Amino acid sequence: MKQWIILILSFVIVIASGLWEIKYLEDTSRYALTDINYSRNLIQNSNFDMAKEQVNDISNTWDNIKTVWSIFVDHEEIGSIEEGITTYKSYVELEASDEAIAAANELERIFKHVVDKQKLHVGNII
């Protein structure tokens, strides 16, 4: 009987921690995506001074969440996000609006892909 209780308790802990992980990734990616969308709108309105500040905010947000993300997410994905932020920052500093918007779209895609990849569904199990 004691073994069953330990087994069930372990199962509940694993499921609860998995749910917490997914919620954490969704919530923190939402912060980053909000910053990306705001900066993209600034670029579309040719407000590069504020966009540069906003890109720094994106970088700061990423620095704050990167440590925990590296526990749950594949390091190649972490590298892709960091590369995307660097590329985006470069285009914004050059004030190349078309390239910056494309980099913002790619960065948004990477964030969404990473969160979706961590979710529990049939496509991720098989």
CYANA upper distance limits for C-alpha pairs under 8 A (distance plus 0.5 A):
  1 MET  CA      5 ILE  CA      6.99
  2 LYS  CA      6 ILE  CA      6.86
  3 GLN  CA      7 LEU  CA      6.57
  4 TRP  CA      8 ILE  CA      6.53
  5 ILE  CA      9 LEU  CA      6.44
  6 ILE  CA     10 SER  CA      6.48
  7 LEU  CA     11 PHE  CA      6.68
  8 ILE  CA     12 VAL  CA      6.69
  9 LEU  CA     13 ILE  CA      6.71
 10 SER  CA     14 VAL  CA      6.72
 11 PHE  CA     15 ILE  CA      6.72
 12 VAL  CA     16 ALA  CA      6.48
 13 ILE  CA     17 SER  CA      6.52
 14 VAL  CA     18 GLY  CA      6.64
 15 ILE  CA     19 LEU  CA      6.74
 16 ALA  CA     20 TRP  CA      6.65
 17 SER  CA     21 GLU  CA      6.58
 18 GLY  CA     22 ILE  CA      6.85
 19 LEU  CA     23 LYS  CA      6.71
 20 TRP  CA     24 TYR  CA      6.50
 21 GLU  CA     25 LEU  CA      6.66
 21 GLU  CA     72 PHE  CA      7.98
 22 ILE  CA     26 GLU  CA      6.62
 22 ILE  CA    115 VAL  CA      7.84
 22 ILE  CA    118 GLN  CA      7.22
 22 ILE  CA    119 LYS  CA      6.80
 23 LYS  CA     27 ASP  CA      6.54
 24 TYR  CA     28 THR  CA      6.55
 25 LEU  CA     29 SER  CA      6.38
 25 LEU  CA     69 TRP  CA      7.83
 25 LEU  CA    115 VAL  CA      6.62
 26 GLU  CA     30 ARG  CA      6.58
 26 GLU  CA    115 VAL  CA      6.78
 27 ASP  CA     31 TYR  CA      7.23
 28 THR  CA     32 ALA  CA      7.15
 28 THR  CA     65 ILE  CA      7.45
 29 SER  CA     33 LEU  CA      6.47
 29 SER  CA    111 PHE  CA      6.91
 29 SER  CA    112 LYS  CA      8.18
 29 SER  CA    115 VAL  CA      8.13
 30 ARG  CA     34 THR  CA      6.52
 31 TYR  CA     35 ASP  CA      6.95
 31 TYR  CA     61 THR  CA      8.08
 32 ALA  CA     36 ILE  CA      6.71
 32 ALA  CA     58 ILE  CA      6.62
 32 ALA  CA     61 THR  CA      6.98
 32 ALA  CA     62 TRP  CA      7.61
 33 LEU  CA     37 ASN  CA      6.55
 33 LEU  CA    108 GLU  CA      6.77
 33 LEU  CA    111 PHE  CA      8.14
 34 THR  CA     38 TYR  CA      6.64
 35 ASP  CA     39 SER  CA      6.64
 35 ASP  CA     54 GLN  CA      7.26
 35 ASP  CA     55 VAL  CA      8.21
 35 ASP  CA     57 ASP  CA      7.73
 35 ASP  CA     58 ILE  CA      6.39
 36 ILE  CA     40 ARG  CA      6.57
 36 ILE  CA     55 VAL  CA      8.10
 36 ILE  CA     58 ILE  CA      7.40
 36 ILE  CA    104 ALA  CA      6.88
 36 ILE  CA    108 GLU  CA      7.66
 37 ASN  CA     41 ASN  CA      6.74
 37 ASN  CA    104 ALA  CA      8.38
 38 TYR  CA     42 LEU  CA      6.85
 38 TYR  CA     54 GLN  CA      8.18
 39 SER  CA     43 ILE  CA      6.75
 39 SER  CA     50 MET  CA      8.34
 39 SER  CA     51 ALA  CA      5.56
 39 SER  CA     54 GLN  CA      6.19
 39 SER  CA     55 VAL  CA      7.21
 40 ARG  CA     44 GLN  CA      6.70
 40 ARG  CA     51 ALA  CA      8.13
 40 ARG  CA    100 ALA  CA      8.34
 40 ARG  CA    101 ILE  CA      6.55
 40 ARG  CA    104 ALA  CA      7.14
 41 ASN  CA     45 ASN  CA      6.77
 42 LEU  CA     46 SER  CA      6.74
 42 LEU  CA     47 ASN  CA      5.63
 42 LEU  CA     48 PHE  CA      7.28
 42 LEU  CA     50 MET  CA      7.45
 42 LEU  CA     51 ALA  CA      6.08
 43 ILE  CA     47 ASN  CA      6.12
 43 ILE  CA     48 PHE  CA      6.40
 43 ILE  CA     51 ALA  CA      6.73
 43 ILE  CA     92 VAL  CA      8.41
 43 ILE  CA     97 SER  CA      6.62
 43 ILE  CA    100 ALA  CA      8.24
 43 ILE  CA    101 ILE  CA      7.88
 44 GLN  CA     97 SER  CA      7.64
 44 GLN  CA    101 ILE  CA      8.39
 46 SER  CA     97 SER  CA      8.23
 47 ASN  CA     51 ALA  CA      6.74
 48 PHE  CA     52 LYS  CA      6.45
 48 PHE  CA     92 VAL  CA      7.46
 48 PHE  CA     93 GLU  CA      8.43
 48 PHE  CA     95 GLU  CA      6.99
 49 ASP  CA     53 GLU  CA      7.22
 50 MET  CA     54 GLN  CA      6.66
 51 ALA  CA     55 VAL  CA      6.59
 51 ALA  CA     92 VAL  CA      7.58
 52 LYS  CA     56 ASN  CA      6.94
 52 LYS  CA     89 LYS  CA      8.01
 52 LYS  CA     92 VAL  CA      6.76
 52 LYS  CA     93 GLU  CA      7.03
 53 GLU  CA     57 ASP  CA      6.91
 54 GLN  CA     58 ILE  CA      6.81
 55 VAL  CA     59 SER  CA      6.77
 55 VAL  CA     88 TYR  CA      8.34
 55 VAL  CA     89 LYS  CA      6.61
 55 VAL  CA     92 VAL  CA      8.33
 56 ASN  CA     60 ASN  CA      6.66
 56 ASN  CA     89 LYS  CA      8.38
 57 ASP  CA     61 THR  CA      6.51
 58 ILE  CA     62 TRP  CA      6.62
 58 ILE  CA     85 ILE  CA      8.31
 59 SER  CA     63 ASP  CA      6.65
 59 SER  CA     85 ILE  CA      7.38
 60 ASN  CA     64 ASN  CA      6.79
 61 THR  CA     65 ILE  CA      6.95
 62 TRP  CA     66 LYS  CA      6.09
 63 ASP  CA     67 THR  CA      8.01
 65 ILE  CA     69 TRP  CA      6.69
 66 LYS  CA     70 SER  CA      6.49
 66 LYS  CA     78 ILE  CA      8.17
 67 THR  CA     71 ILE  CA      7.55
 68 VAL  CA     72 PHE  CA      7.58
 69 TRP  CA     73 VAL  CA      6.12
 69 TRP  CA     78 ILE  CA      8.28
 70 SER  CA     74 ASP  CA      7.50
 70 SER  CA     75 HIS  CA      6.97
 70 SER  CA     78 ILE  CA      7.31
 73 VAL  CA     77 GLU  CA      7.32
 73 VAL  CA     78 ILE  CA      7.52
 73 VAL  CA    114 VAL  CA      7.95
 73 VAL  CA    118 GLN  CA      8.16
 74 ASP  CA     78 ILE  CA      7.12
 75 HIS  CA     79 GLY  CA      6.66
 76 GLU  CA     80 SER  CA      6.69
 77 GLU  CA     81 ILE  CA      6.79
 77 GLU  CA    110 ILE  CA      8.38
 77 GLU  CA    114 VAL  CA      7.45
 78 ILE  CA     82 GLU  CA      6.79
 79 GLY  CA     83 GLU  CA      6.50
 80 SER  CA     84 GLY  CA      6.50
 80 SER  CA    110 ILE  CA      7.94
 81 ILE  CA     85 ILE  CA      6.66
 81 ILE  CA    107 LEU  CA      7.16
 81 ILE  CA    110 ILE  CA      7.15
 81 ILE  CA    111 PHE  CA      7.75
 82 GLU  CA     86 THR  CA      6.70
 83 GLU  CA     87 THR  CA      6.62
 84 GLY  CA     88 TYR  CA      6.50
 84 GLY  CA    103 ALA  CA      7.28
 84 GLY  CA    106 GLU  CA      7.73
 84 GLY  CA    107 LEU  CA      5.94
 85 ILE  CA     89 LYS  CA      6.47
 85 ILE  CA    107 LEU  CA      7.44
 86 THR  CA     90 SER  CA      6.66
 87 THR  CA     91 TYR  CA      6.86
 87 THR  CA    103 ALA  CA      7.18
 88 TYR  CA     92 VAL  CA      6.73
 88 TYR  CA    100 ALA  CA      6.11
 88 TYR  CA    103 ALA  CA      5.63
 88 TYR  CA    104 ALA  CA      6.69
 88 TYR  CA    107 LEU  CA      8.41
 89 LYS  CA     93 GLU  CA      6.64
 89 LYS  CA    100 ALA  CA      8.40
 90 SER  CA     94 LEU  CA      6.74
 91 TYR  CA     95 GLU  CA      6.52
 91 TYR  CA     96 ALA  CA      5.88
 91 TYR  CA     97 SER  CA      7.84
 91 TYR  CA     99 GLU  CA      6.72
 91 TYR  CA    100 ALA  CA      5.42
 91 TYR  CA    103 ALA  CA      8.38
 92 VAL  CA     96 ALA  CA      6.71
 92 VAL  CA     97 SER  CA      7.56
 92 VAL  CA    100 ALA  CA      6.16
 95 GLU  CA    100 ALA  CA      8.21
 96 ALA  CA    100 ALA  CA      6.43
 97 SER  CA    101 ILE  CA      6.54
 98 ASP  CA    102 ALA  CA      6.76
 99 GLU  CA    103 ALA  CA      6.58
100 ALA  CA    104 ALA  CA      6.57
101 ILE  CA    105 ASN  CA      6.67
102 ALA  CA    106 GLU  CA      6.73
103 ALA  CA    107 LEU  CA      6.57
104 ALA  CA    108 GLU  CA      6.60
105 ASN  CA    109 ARG  CA      6.68
106 GLU  CA    110 ILE  CA      6.73
107 LEU  CA    111 PHE  CA      6.85
108 GLU  CA    112 LYS  CA      6.77
109 ARG  CA    113 HIS  CA      6.47
110 ILE  CA    114 VAL  CA      6.63
111 PHE  CA    115 VAL  CA      6.89
112 LYS  CA    116 ASP  CA      6.56
113 HIS  CA    117 LYS  CA      6.43
114 VAL  CA    118 GLN  CA      6.97
115 VAL  CA    119 LYS  CA      7.18
117 LYS  CA    124 ASN  CA      7.25
118 GLN  CA    124 ASN  CA      8.29
119 LYS  CA    124 ASN  CA      8.03
120 LEU  CA    124 ASN  CA      6.97
120 LEU  CA    125 ILE  CA      7.89
121 HIS  CA    125 ILE  CA      7.09
122 VAL  CA    126 ILE  CA      6.84
